[in-house]
Amino acid sequence: MLSIAEIWQWLFDVTNWEGRYGLVNLFFEHMTLSFSAILIAALIAVPIGVAIGHLGKGEAVVVAISSISRAIPTMGLLFALVMFMGIEFRGFAVTLALVIIAIPPILAGSYAGIKAIPQTISQAAKAQGMTAQQLIWHVELPLSAASIIGGVRIAYIQVVSTVVLAPLIGLGGLGFGIIQGLALRDFAQVTSSALIIVFITILGDRLIGFAQKLTAVKLAAVEIDR
Amino acid sequence: MKKMTKSSIALSAVAILGLAGCADAGSETIVIGSQAYYSNEIVAEAYALVLEDAGFQVERQFSLGQRDVYVPAIVAGEVDLFPEYSGNLLQYFNPEASETSAEDVYNALVAALPAGLTALTLSGASDQDSYNVTKEFATENNLVSIGDLAALANVTLGGPPELTGRPYGPQGLLTTYGVTVAFEATGETTVESLVAGLIDMANVYSADPRIQQLGLVTLKDPQGLFLASNLVPIASGAVNADARALINAISLAMSAEDLVAMNVRSVEEQLSAAVIARDWLVSKGLLN
């Protein structure tokens, strides 16, 4: 049976951290893939979500997209995109697959954030003579920031755990240790790699949760004012 | 707590029934397993067809996943007959095994098998790791055997992630042939990566139809870097002497070319394992 001592031994072995498939390199690959996908998804989903929430039109689209996303088999999507685009563009294909996964929660978070703003606030802003642009930038976005970040938080968890599949199609990332370790029956490697993935997932979740709290304070202040 | 007791009673009842079922079936039915690998399933189907033809009761338990999943089932006696690959199975039981020739591997496997399991006749058909390059790359650099790579610089080897940990991986290439390679873990997309030029050399199973379809060149391995992995039926005590003789006849009749040809049919014509196995058995006169 695998003991904790074996996991420690594996984790403290410098050779497992160095080189092309060392933990350091794999970690950066994992994070680069994750963050670029989340960034692209946010650039697409936040404006659309905010627009839908602001205009009150197209809510059905948000609901449809977030329900469809639950039915997408991630691994199938990943393989299909790589085969469709060609192996030369696997980096692009993986990023696209991750963006598709990340869009729905961010979209839903943005839309819900705007939608949750009490109508009295937006009406008061309009009564002050704010233009639509001012209303979005100075009232709606600050008030829905926590909800948008909440969407990013869910997207982060999904994306970081999906990047684990990237080694199947020849890319790196921390899933490498799991896939290699399973085949080699090196369970210290599998467990260590899995623990690192769990660690960065929880750490990222907490950090984004912290940002969410920081931005949510504003909403509370507004509500007290009211 | 009450619920748990109930369900555990139910569970043990099921287990007892299951065990009773096994003991009963053991005397009559031969359970044939296969990997979740189309080529392996064709061979298992050939076993099943021949045994059925001879009047044996057969139960097909195909697509049992990978070795980690099904070997415990064979050892536990849930599966009686399984087409296996000598080298890879030896490596499973003894990761440190250093034998590479077909005969040495077979003898080592016989010694390594747990009590109650028998390796039947070794087949000439093999499905083992091999290093492949594109035809252009081979002609350009006059490559015939793996050792010819020593003259080249900047060769990139692609294969599954675990290749770095295998004795025939980059480390073995260096010690056996003096060939230095960079490694790319191309995983499931190894052949595609080779064709696209992302890697120079690919680790592909020798019976993979794509070697033939894409005209890849398999580099010769005169020093025995790879451990031979021939088809070998693994049988439990439930497979009697008559049944063993029938299965051994299949092992002897099947050549490496036959196995590749059947794989090609599976991939190109999309035929079922049963059709391919039956056609092959008929062509060899093992079935009417």
Interface residues (C-beta under 8 A of the other chain):
Chain A: R20 Y21 F79 V82 G86 I87 E88 R90 P167 L168 I169 G170 G172 F176 I179 Q180 L182 A183 L184 R185 D186
Chain B: D68 P95 G158 P160 P161 E162 T164 G165 R166 A182 F183 E184 A185 T186 G187 E188 T189 T190 E192 S193 A196 L198
